[in-house]
Amino acid sequence: MTDIFNAFYAQSGGVTAVINASACGVIETARTCTDKIGTVFAGKNGILGALKEELIDTSLESAQTIAALRYTPGGAFGSCRYRLPDSEESNTLYQRIIAVFKAHNIRYFFYNGGGDSMDTAHKIGLMSERLDYPVTCIGIPKTIDNDLAATDSCPGFGSAAKYIATSVKEAALDVISMQETSTKIFVMEVMGRNAGWLAASAALAMNNKSDAPHILLFPEVDFSRELFLARVEETVENCGYCVIVAAEGIRYADGTFLSASRSTDAFGNVQLGGTAPILARMIKDALGYKYHWCVADYLQRSARHLASTIDVEQAYAVGKSAVEIAIAGQNRVMTSVIREPEETFKWKTGSVPLEMVANVVMKLPDNFIATDGFHITDTCRAYLAPLIQGEDIPPFKDGVPDYALFKGTMAEKKLADFKF
Amino acid sequence: MTDIFNAFYAQSGGVTAVINASACGVIETARTCTDKIGTVFAGKNGILGALKEELIDTSLESAQTIAALRYTPGGAFGSCRYRLPDSEESNTLYQRIIAVFKAHNIRYFFYNGGGDSMDTAHKIGLMSERLDYPVTCIGIPKTIDNDLAATDSCPGFGSAAKYIATSVKEAALDVISMQETSTKIFVMEVMGRNAGWLAASAALAMNNKSDAPHILLFPEVDFSRELFLARVEETVENCGYCVIVAAEGIRYADGTFLSASRSTDAFGNVQLGGTAPILARMIKDALGYKYHWCVADYLQRSARHLASTIDVEQAYAVGKSAVEIAIAGQNRVMTSVIREPEETFKWKTGSVPLEMVANVVMKLPDNFIATDGFHITDTCRAYLAPLIQGEDIPPFKDGVPDYALFKGTMAEKKLADFKF
């Protein structure tokens, strides 16, 4: 019995349509390893749950409730945007986390997040050794932005990509119908502050070269008003309409975000706001075309009803693998997805040192962006296409998806309150 | 042979996820009535197709192509925003339409649109009699806004409603995860310039009274900044977060649209734009909560991947019925949906005089809006719930819906060009 330890699982940063599938993978796998892992505690609101000693006892949940995590979007236990201090040395926050782990016999820490979180997991691991209470720290990748290093893709991205490709395909059919007398321009804004993976995925809507979306705007490419407007005009002349997908993070050559810019509308009013309305207005003012725009925002990262089967499977697998490699003795690594170098798409899980992933942002590589900067290459398409395959449709009830709000029961506190 | 006449079908105004299902109903039914109806011509870009004599010959399309219309969003033949003059008397445009009908032996006119279009169909019918070339004019209801009179619901609405309810349910799970340290407010803007049906449908996301969406804003209710902000604050205090769904057409008591208002942001800059960002900023300025907002725009009316089975069936049925009642001798009527007065939801098609529908906007009745103006009543919920039932999922290929762009072949022109 003495080498059975508890585990702590936490979700970090912006959630996705499939982060709970990773949680499901962790918990279901841990339940098959009762000779090694006792209870899996989940942090209420991510790492804050460890700091506040708010630990959800997942062992009290039925197998059915845990299975439902696989198809429920959002972060079942709560996530947070909370960055621990850069240095863990003698920092009371890191010490507190270890104290809570110790109080609850926790020796496994599974942290489901992005690059920042991998850095945190690494530091908690270091601190645990310094305090002579070694905790196995395993990262589990998650981000719709697909910008983590050392993994073929990030769970969460494939489903967001599928949502974007589907939505732009549908909206384009609408615009095609209306172009003769009304809307000629449609601008869709997608997430991606620093990397253009989501904007790139819109290209998967296309069957033919002339199909929408006609123009993709990436944070990796300096935005030029002149080149952009010329391309819009050319597209409308050739196709009758133009569909544009823009990452929220596009910026001018001087580094100014478009969304932070002051554009002046036809009435001389200064306008601040999202990237999509700014682009739409820019086109209207210069070329006179009638436009519509949309900002999908959270819809794109929570649209579990349109999840990619591959994405759900990978999300589950990186959670499952995290438990397996922890038990096998790996430490301070992140589970990853490895694409097999074969003609047909095959993948497996792997692991990489947390230090390789911490605080790195993977942008679109140059050979994924078309020479003119307005589209993707065939190489990029070949990379993206497998990630949106398959429809993993959740159960529906009364016309809407039958998602369960996870209530959870908190484990009894063993320590005094901690102020921070 | 002499009493076999051709038919003209046209799509009008903003398209929907299921308007092509109505087209499918018209064409498939006409193909079973070869003793009455010859060729079904579809107007290229709606009524413009009649004016320009641009008639798509649907008889050249395979049964398979026509069947695919049932699951393809947008307007397959093109729609238009083009309003014929108010008076048809001695107007050359109406005369031209009749001349084109005559040249192509067309004696049936099926017009698939909203209130304006029913008016147009009515006037074309009158003109055809005046010119002694009587054309049977049948309207087919379509609008995501659900604001047509004399029909239980409008095909297109149910699918948009299902999209909105599903999307807000998913986005709310995201906000719930993030509320502790980040986003507390989510504002979703939906269509509805004059009627709040789509905003009302967001309530179908709820399982319990405390669930999102917490606040619905309708064009039917004067917007009060004070009452709104008080309700937002109260909701955040009680629930920890607040999800708001706002119709694009909400306005102050003096009639000014919020979207046309000038709100000043924290930096003193004047801001113009959609209703959602204006509301979000208003909350931030007054209460300080972190927010996200989305504007679904065309996505909500083209999301065929999330169509309601009932909506698709009704869309098909009102198209089918239009052909059947035309052959049976009805004229200048619109097909409609009639809800049976039974406990379990049942419906059938009916017909109503075009004059009853023309240019009427059906707003949310008073007893559908909660006393405080911020939500719907149980009566409204009972009305809405059946309309989003069932998932009519289109075929997928390579991870995205396999919609076909309808190409079509134009019938040879028989008349000289017409300038207008």
Interface residues (C-beta under 8 A of the other chain):
Chain A: Q11 G14 V15 A17 N45 L48 T72 P73 G74 G75 A76 G78 S79 C80 R81 Y82 K162 A165 T166 S167 K169 E170 A171 A172 L173 D174 V175 I176 S177 M178 Q179 E180 T181 S182 F186 L204 A205 R262 D265 F267 N269 V270 Q271 L272 G273 G274 P277 H292 W293 C294 V295 A296 D297 Y298 L299 R301 S302 A303 R304 H305 L306 S308 A385 I388 Q389 G390 E391 I393 F396 D398 G399 V400 P401 Y403 L405
Chain B: Q11 G14 V15 A17 N45 L48 T72 P73 G74 G75 A76 G78 S79 C80 R81 Y82 K162 A165 T166 S167 K169 E170 A171 A172 L173 D174 V175 I176 S177 M178 Q179 E180 T181 S182 F186 L204 A205 R262 D265 F267 N269 V270 Q271 L272 G273 G274 P277 H292 W293 C294 V295 A296 D297 Y298 L299 R301 S302 A303 R304 H305 L306 S308 A385 I388 Q389 G390 E391 I393 F396 D398 G399 V400 P401 Y403 L405
